[in-house]
Amino acid sequence: MSAHTNAHLSPAQAAQIADVSRWTIMRAIKSADLQAFRDNKNQWRIKTDDLNAWLSAQCAHTVHEDGDAHHMHTNAHPDPIAQDTLELVRVKAELEAEKMLRATVESDRDHWRKIAQKLAETRSRKWWFW
């Protein structure tokens, strides 16, 4: 169907899901902490699995840096409401990406339909002048 599916996010969508800035995502990509690739339009795309792995590593890194036992306890058992909110934001970002993809596909369809109609009109004419 498309080169990127709902499992491939833009840096802005990934930032929204991770609740960080787009620049944080871009720094993570540049430092190779976050795996990403460029699509055929030369835009960065991030797999959902890679984003989840990076988020897990960030949580583990935060727990490791902070020696506070209470902080480690809260990170070990995340708040279910926060997880639901994160999931909701992720689903909203995926829905928005699908809406944009659908608009692009519909635009392409309409363009090709116009071309096909023009070709059908020209085929009814004779190609020779005599």
For each residue, the residues with C-beta under 8 A, 3 or more apart:
1: 5
2: 5 101 105
3: 39 40
4: 8 39 45 97
5: 1 2 8
6: 48 94 97 98
7: 47 48 49
8: 4 5 39 45 46 47 48
9: 13 14 17 45 46 47 48 51 93 94 97
10: 13 14 43 44 45 46 97
11: 14 15 22 25 26 29 36 44 46
12: 15 16 22
13: 9 10 16 17 93 94 96 97
14: 9 10 11 17 18 25 34 46 51
15: 11 12 18 19 20 21 22 24 25
16: 12 13 19 89 92 93
17: 9 13 14 51 86 89 90 93
18: 14 15 24 25 51 54 55
19: 15 16 86 89
20: 15 24 25
21: 15 24 25
22: 11 12 15 25 26
23: 26 27
24: 15 18 20 21 27 28
25: 11 14 15 18 20 21 22 28 29 34 46
26: 11 22 23 29 30 44
27: 23 24 30 31
28: 24 25 31 33 34 54
29: 11 25 26 32 33 34 36 44 46
30: 26 27
31: 27 28
32: 29 35
33: 28 29 54 57
34: 14 25 28 29 46 50 51 54
35: 32 46 47 50 53 54
36: 11 29 44 45 46 50
37: 44 45
38: 42 43 44 45
39: 3 4 8 42 43 45
40: 3
41:
42: 38 39
43: 10 38 39
44: 10 11 26 29 36 37 38
45: 4 8 9 10 36 37 38 39
46: 8 9 10 11 14 25 29 34 35 36 50 51
47: 7 8 9 35 50 51
48: 6 7 8 9 51 52 90
49: 7 52 53
50: 34 35 36 46 47 53 54
51: 9 14 17 18 34 46 47 48 54 55
52: 48 49 55 56
53: 35 49 50 56 57
54: 18 28 33 34 35 50 51 57 58
55: 18 51 52 58 59
56: 52 53 59 60
57: 33 53 54 60 61
58: 54 55 61 62
59: 55 56 62 63 75
60: 56 57 63 64
61: 57 58 64 65
62: 58 59 65 66 71 75
63: 59 60 66 71 72 75 76
64: 60 61
65: 61 62
66: 62 63 71 72
67:
68: 71 72
69: 72 73
70: 73 74
71: 62 63 66 68 74 75
72: 63 66 68 69 75 76
73: 69 70 76 77
74: 70 71 77 78 79
75: 59 62 63 71 72 78
76: 63 72 73
77: 73 74
78: 74 75 82 83
79: 74 82 83
80: 83 84
81: 84 85
82: 78 79 85 86
83: 78 79 80 86 87
84: 80 81 87 88
85: 81 82 88 89
86: 17 19 82 83 89 90
87: 83 84 90 91
88: 84 85 91 92
89: 16 17 19 85 86 92 93
90: 17 48 86 87 93 94
91: 87 88 94 95
92: 16 88 89 95 96
93: 9 13 16 17 89 90 96 97
94: 6 9 13 90 91 97 98
95: 91 92 98 99
96: 13 92 93 99 100
97: 4 6 9 10 13 93 94 100 101
98: 6 94 95 101 102
99: 95 96 102 103
100: 96 97 103 104
101: 2 97 98 104 105
102: 98 99 105 106
103: 99 100 106 107
104: 100 101 107 108
105: 2 101 102 108 109
106: 102 103 109 110
107: 103 104 110 111
108: 104 105 111 112
109: 105 106 112 113
110: 106 107 113 114
111: 107 108 114 115
112: 108 109 115 116
113: 109 110 116 117
114: 110 111 117 118
115: 111 112 118 119
116: 112 113 119 120
117: 113 114 120 121
118: 114 115 121 122
119: 115 116 122 123
120: 116 117 123 124
121: 117 118 124 125
122: 118 119 125
123: 119 120
124: 120 121
125: 121 122
126:
127:
128:
129:
130:
